[in-house]
Every structure is written in C-alpha cells, then in structure tokens.
Amino acid sequence: MRLIDTKDAVGHMLCHDITQIIKGEKKGPVFRKGHIIREEDVEVLLSVGKDHIYIWEVNENMLHENDAALMLYDMCKNEHLTRDPDIKEGKVELIAECDGLLKIDKERINKLNSLGEMMIASIHDNFPVKAGQHLAGMRVIPLIIEKEKMEKAKEIVGDKPLFELLPYKQMKVGIVTTGNEVYYGRIKDTFTPVVINKVKEYGAEVIAHEISSDDVEMEIECIKKVMAAGVDIVLCTGGMSVDPDDKTPYAIGQNASRVITYGAPVLPGAMFMLAYGGENENITFMGLPGCVMYEKKTIFDIVLPRIMAGEKVEKSDIDCLGVGGYCMHCPVCIFPNCSFGVS
C-alpha cells in the first residue's frame, strides 16, 4: 500500500472502498476496491475529501482489510449462519438463515476485540432472531493488517465458532388458566390468548387447555391433565402472587420434580416460576405472573425462546438477569446489558 497525491493517481488501483456521505440521502462506496482510477474520477475523489489516496502494492506479510474481515467471518460462521455476499468498506456481516436463538461466546469475542486493530460487534446473547436478520458485523480497523496478528486471533478463538444459532423445536404446549374470577365466568379470560400468541411466534402448538378455580387440588389435577396430553411445556397463568388464594406455585411444585426458581430479578416479572418434571425432566413448567397479560415484554419473553430452542434454563441463568432487568419505565433499549433489547 502506497500513499500518493490524488491528482497523480490516474491508472492506479484503489486498495479500499471510497465512501461518499450525503446527509439524508446516501452513505456508501462511490468507488470500490480494485477500481482503476480514470481521469474523470479525480474530481469525484477530491469532492469526497480525498486529496491523497492509498494504492495497492503487494506485501506478503500484510493482509488487505477485506481478506482480514473474511478471516474474522470464518471464526464466526456456523450452521444456520451465513454472510452478506457484498463486502462493503471492509466489513462483513453475519446473517441468520432461520428463526432461532442466538448463542454467543462473549468471553472469546472480548479477547479477540482486546487485540486491537480488529473488531466483532453483535446483537445480544440469547436473543431470538428471524431468518434474514443481520446479527453481527466484523472488520479490521486499518486498511491492511499483519498476517501474524490475524493468526494470533485465530489462535485465541480456536476451532469452535464464536456464534451458534439454535433453531426452535416443534414444542407442544399445555395451558392451565387459574382463578375463580375466570372459572366462574365473572370476567373474560384475556390472559390465555396472550400466551397462545406468544408461543405461536416460536412455532409451538397449544394442544391442551384447562381452566381451574383457586382450589389447589383442582389446579394440581388440571396440570396433570395437560401433562397427560403429551405436552413439552406447561404454562400456568395467574395465582402467582402472595395472596391467600394464589396457590399456583404450590400446584406446580406438586407436579414438578425439580423447581428451579420461584422469583426472578426482573421487572416486570418478579413472581415468575420455572420448574422441570416428567420422565428425564422432559416437561418444562412455567408459572406466569399477571404482568405477562398486559406488559409488552417480561421475564417470560427472556426465558421462553431459550426453552423453545431446547435449552435447560438453570437458576444461575435467572440470577444474572438483574443488571439490565429493570425495564418497567424504559422507553427504548440503549444499554448493552439489557435483558430485553427491545423498543
């Protein structure tokens, strides 16, 4: 790579994209890497502030930004993940090939980013993503970088990809709606439709639904009935607070073999319950607090995609949600540790 005066650049090859920014209209390359500069290009280059440019010269010890970005991509790519075929301004972007749960090895990415002169930026770990969604971008900071430094990055990352996309399983769901007010027809059940819509987003099928009064024995039996239908997930709505009539946590505990948590450091959603049961813990139980019925996002929206992807969520996974888990009055997600990441 050699620096020359733009007015003397005719006939030479550009070694990087030249970006043009027109506020409110455009930001993108006006010339691409490899372009042979013509006489008429000189005025355009000067108009975008390029009085001097770099031209490409072969150096066996250095890598061009595009080649280095592709090396970073090789450290990230995995099954169900691909890239944008167009490398723009030295940047490669990682794209989801299917709906699923994104898993990120944050520790190794942090180590790579600490090397300097290279970077990988992504959306949050454990996030539900859609097919075609852009998940991460990667590039090196300079126009060229030492091959030795990129080899060092490969050494740090190792053979395991930095990203993994887990497609959702075809789950069967049973819902137990609790509460005298619904059971005796005093009010319309507006909770169950919300839950049905949420699980359908992940391709799940609701195959059983029971309505119980606040009688704890009835709740226990209703849970048993939906379990007998062959469900993978049992969702219990209502009765999760500390009022005398709220018996749902007890009813879940009587059917589950292992309670993970009753309570979560997330608002909305502190009264959430998670448990496992059935043969080899093949059934997941969730007790959903009332906020799930009316809040846009709650603890349920954090845990549900992980369960739908076939993960076992443990107590330690819940406990670490506190920092970034207070979203009751947040108008937009701007914090890097936010559990929800939604506006």
C-alpha atoms as one frame of an Amber mdcrd trajectory, in Angstrom:
protein
   0.000   0.000   0.000   1.422   3.385  -1.008   0.160   6.931  -0.399   0.027
   9.208  -3.441  -1.482  12.544  -4.475  -4.954  12.039  -5.950  -4.093  14.194
  -8.959  -1.340  11.704  -9.769  -3.496   8.607  -9.266  -4.809   8.035 -12.788
  -4.110   4.453 -13.859  -3.513   3.176 -10.333  -5.664   0.623  -8.448  -7.596
   1.583  -5.312  -6.874  -0.711  -2.364 -10.057   0.134  -0.436 -13.591   1.406
  -0.919 -14.024   5.192  -1.070 -17.091   6.319   0.892 -19.397   9.171  -0.057
 -21.751  10.673   2.539 -24.637  12.939   1.543 -26.670  13.807   4.648 -30.167
  12.398   4.478 -29.558  10.779   1.111 -26.623   8.419   0.942 -23.744   6.752
   2.719 -21.851   4.198   0.703 -18.924   3.481  -1.557 -18.550   5.756  -4.573
 -15.598   3.629  -5.781 -14.810   0.031  -4.875 -11.556  -1.675  -4.009  -9.776
  -2.677  -7.221 -11.140   0.237  -9.229  -8.630   1.631 -11.743  -8.697   5.388
 -11.376  -9.606   7.313 -14.519  -9.125  10.987 -15.347 -12.796  11.767 -14.697
 -12.607  10.100 -11.255 -10.128  12.638  -9.871 -12.725  15.394  -9.342 -15.080
  12.938  -7.642 -12.333  11.812  -5.271 -11.469  15.406  -4.438 -15.165  16.190
  -3.808 -15.327  13.494  -1.098 -12.248  14.896   0.628  -9.622  12.574  -0.818
  -6.644  14.780  -1.684  -4.467  11.717  -1.141  -5.294   8.053  -1.605  -3.734
   4.660  -0.991  -2.931   2.468  -3.962  -2.353  -1.268  -3.704   1.107  -2.800
  -3.648   1.666  -6.485  -2.928   3.141  -7.285   0.513   3.408 -10.916   1.520
   3.361 -10.119   5.243   0.192  -7.997   5.188  -3.499  -8.656   4.543  -5.998
  -6.322   2.937  -8.986  -5.311   5.099 -11.401  -7.422   3.014  -9.310 -10.566
   3.345  -8.859  -9.990   7.072 -12.616  -9.432   7.532 -13.270 -12.766   5.825
 -10.881 -14.415   8.276 -12.937 -12.946  11.128 -16.074 -14.291   9.470 -14.516
 -17.764   9.319 -14.169 -17.568  13.126 -17.890 -16.734  13.454 -19.705 -18.785
  10.825 -21.617 -21.877  11.851 -24.598 -23.982  10.845 -27.672 -21.814  10.079
 -25.431 -18.725   9.778 -24.174 -17.074   6.613 -22.851 -13.700   5.441 -23.838
 -10.848   3.211 -22.021 -11.639  -0.069 -21.226  -7.948  -0.570 -18.247  -6.800
   1.490 -18.796  -3.078   1.982 -15.965  -0.815   3.130 -14.047  -3.755   4.548
 -16.982  -5.011   6.642 -18.537  -8.490   6.648 -21.992  -9.015   8.184 -23.313
 -12.238   9.745 -26.896 -13.199   8.833 -29.374 -15.754  10.237 -30.567 -18.434
   7.813 -33.515 -19.456  10.012 -35.512 -18.379  13.048 -33.838 -19.378  16.290
 -31.945 -18.483  19.440 -28.570 -16.801  19.033 -25.770 -18.025  21.299 -22.551
 -16.008  21.561 -19.243 -16.834  23.245 -18.768 -13.411  24.796 -15.539 -14.295
  26.596 -13.684 -15.232  23.405 -15.090 -12.261  21.467 -13.878  -9.938  24.228
 -10.406 -11.470  23.995 -10.356 -11.010  20.229 -11.546  -7.399  20.456  -8.849
  -6.656  23.034  -6.139  -7.489  20.473  -6.712  -4.143  18.775  -6.951  -3.306
  15.063  -9.861  -5.737  14.650 -13.409  -5.937  15.926 -16.586  -8.005  16.048
 -19.837  -6.328  17.122 -23.076  -8.270  17.566 -26.577  -8.149  18.959 -27.117
  -9.590  22.450 -26.502 -13.181  23.528 -29.541 -15.480  23.981 -31.684 -13.351
  21.680 -34.491 -14.688  19.475 -33.745 -13.855  15.834 -35.547 -14.131  12.500
 -34.338 -15.606   9.231 -32.524 -12.937   7.238 -31.742 -10.820  10.310 -28.291
  -9.222  10.472 -26.638 -10.430  13.688 -23.062  -9.131  13.682 -20.520  -7.099
  11.775 -16.759  -7.580  11.687 -13.799  -5.747  10.213 -10.228  -4.674  10.853
  -9.589  -1.028  11.671  -6.645  -0.245   9.339  -6.661  -0.804   5.581  -4.044
  -3.532   5.939  -3.044  -5.674   8.888  -0.196  -8.059   9.658  -0.916 -11.688
   8.828   0.772 -12.583  12.113  -1.823 -10.620  14.088  -4.701 -12.367  12.335
  -3.094 -15.736  13.062  -2.936 -14.709  16.717  -6.689 -14.019  16.610  -7.324
 -17.484  15.123  -5.245 -18.977  17.923  -7.334 -17.222  20.583 -10.652 -18.233
  19.040  -9.678 -21.854  18.356 -11.714 -24.307  16.289 -15.145 -23.664  17.831
 -17.179 -20.883  16.122 -17.946 -17.773  18.162 -21.650 -17.867  17.224 -24.301
 -20.570  17.266 -27.906 -20.381  16.080 -30.279 -22.901  17.640 -33.463 -23.440
  15.573 -36.656 -23.693  17.598 -38.030 -27.144  18.404 -41.585 -28.115  17.476
 -42.916 -27.865  21.018 -46.342 -28.935  22.262 -47.801 -26.654  24.927 -50.474
 -27.072  27.585 -52.027 -24.089  29.371 -53.687 -24.093  32.775 -55.684 -20.913
  33.416 -56.318 -20.374  37.117 -58.569 -18.076  39.129 -62.132 -18.110  40.477
 -62.922 -14.973  38.502 -62.369 -16.800  35.202 -63.578 -20.254  36.306 -66.947
 -18.912  37.467 -67.338 -16.602  34.470 -67.096 -13.361  36.429 -64.623 -11.930
  33.907 -63.470 -12.821  30.402 -60.182 -14.709  30.146 -57.806 -12.240  28.475
 -54.615 -13.938  29.708 -54.745 -17.180  27.709 -54.965 -15.528  24.243 -51.814
 -13.506  25.009 -49.906 -16.658  25.972 -51.138 -18.553  22.901 -49.949 -15.757
  20.607 -46.518 -15.666  22.264 -45.833 -19.392  21.934 -47.076 -19.436  18.342
 -44.343 -16.924  17.470 -41.872 -19.773  18.046 -43.793 -22.381  16.064 -45.284
 -24.122  19.102 -48.715 -25.774  19.139 -51.152 -25.494  22.063 -52.696 -28.968
  22.357 -54.325 -28.779  25.809 -56.065 -26.117  27.888 -57.697 -26.439  31.293
 -59.400 -23.806  33.451 -59.186 -24.179  37.233 -60.673 -22.389  40.191 -58.414
 -21.305  43.037 -58.914 -24.691  44.678 -55.414 -26.092  44.917 -56.445 -29.716
  44.354 -58.253 -28.702  41.162 -55.147 -26.841  39.994 -52.993 -29.902  40.635
 -55.402 -32.115  38.677 -55.642 -29.663  35.768 -51.865 -29.643  35.476 -51.881
 -33.456  35.450 -54.467 -33.450  32.657 -52.411 -31.253  30.321 -49.309 -33.294
  31.141 -51.181 -36.441  30.138 -51.905 -34.880  26.733 -48.211 -35.263  25.875
 -47.011 -31.686  26.192 -43.425 -30.445  26.334 -44.332 -27.263  28.218 -46.953
 -26.485  30.866 -47.823 -22.809  31.282 -49.875 -21.761  34.307 -51.438 -18.319
  34.249 -52.478 -16.415  37.349 -52.253 -17.125  41.059 -48.531 -16.403  41.269
 -48.582 -13.677  43.935 -48.557 -13.925  47.731 -52.312 -13.540  48.259 -54.070
 -16.310  50.230 -55.890 -17.551  47.120 -52.722 -17.727  44.986 -51.899 -21.455
  45.049 -50.332 -21.903  41.597 -46.691 -22.178  42.796 -47.698 -24.973  45.183
 -49.670 -26.780  42.442 -46.697 -26.602  40.075 -44.387 -27.886  42.801 -46.626
 -30.894  43.361 -46.286 -31.931  39.714 -42.676 -30.971  39.043 -39.675 -32.985
  40.160 -37.282 -30.006  40.322 -38.128 -26.373  40.993 -35.530 -24.030  39.504
 -36.866 -20.779  40.898 -39.909 -19.029  42.256 -38.944 -15.408  41.799 -36.710
 -13.630  39.282 -34.629 -10.400  39.448 -36.579  -8.893  36.534 -39.292  -6.256
  36.427 -41.853  -6.851  35.029 -41.923 -10.497  36.079 -40.566 -10.911  39.611
 -43.179 -13.565  40.540 -42.105 -15.929  37.723 -41.670 -19.661  38.417 -39.655
 -22.240  36.481 -39.538 -25.989  37.123 -38.922 -29.304  35.352 -40.682 -32.635
  35.610 -41.813 -35.738  33.782 -39.557 -38.534  32.630 -35.948 -37.280  32.451
 -37.262 -33.762  33.131 -38.728 -33.630  29.633 -41.520 -31.231  30.667 -40.899
 -27.560  31.462 -43.284 -25.805  33.854 -43.645 -22.041  33.956 -45.815 -20.043
  36.325 -46.624 -16.723  34.669 -47.308 -13.614  36.767 -50.105 -11.230  35.798
 -47.785  -8.745  34.092 -47.393 -11.159  31.150 -51.018 -10.377  30.274 -50.533
  -6.631  29.736 -46.818  -5.694  29.547 -45.132  -5.761  26.131 -42.053  -7.626
  27.394 -41.473  -9.513  30.673 -39.308 -12.269  32.121 -41.421 -14.708  30.063
 -40.035 -13.199  26.836 -36.478 -13.784  28.061 -36.926 -17.405  29.124 -39.415
 -18.636  26.507 -37.112 -18.504  23.438 -34.418 -20.435  25.292 -36.887 -23.160
  26.242 -38.247 -23.243  22.682 -34.712 -23.788  21.394 -34.368 -26.850  23.634
 -32.204 -25.303  26.351 -32.372 -26.123  30.028 -32.501 -22.794  31.852 -30.978
 -23.079  35.324 -31.010 -20.921  38.460 -27.721 -19.249  37.560 -29.210 -18.165
  34.198 -32.065 -16.430  36.025 -29.936 -14.907  38.778 -27.702 -12.996  36.343
 -30.621 -11.093  34.766 -30.833  -8.418  37.460 -28.496  -5.875  35.864 -30.430
  -4.785  32.796 -33.629  -6.425  34.042 -35.419  -3.256  35.175 -37.481  -2.281
  32.143 -40.713  -1.035  33.700 -40.248   2.590  32.621 -37.677   2.234  29.851
 -38.909   3.763  26.551 -36.126   2.308  24.419 -33.284  -0.167  24.824 -29.917
   1.617  24.797 -27.960  -0.266  27.430 -25.556  -3.050  26.403 -26.541  -5.357
  29.265 -30.291  -5.004  28.797 -32.093  -8.337  29.080 -34.835  -7.372  26.647
 -33.164  -5.335  23.936 -36.470  -4.120  22.538 -38.006  -0.724  21.965
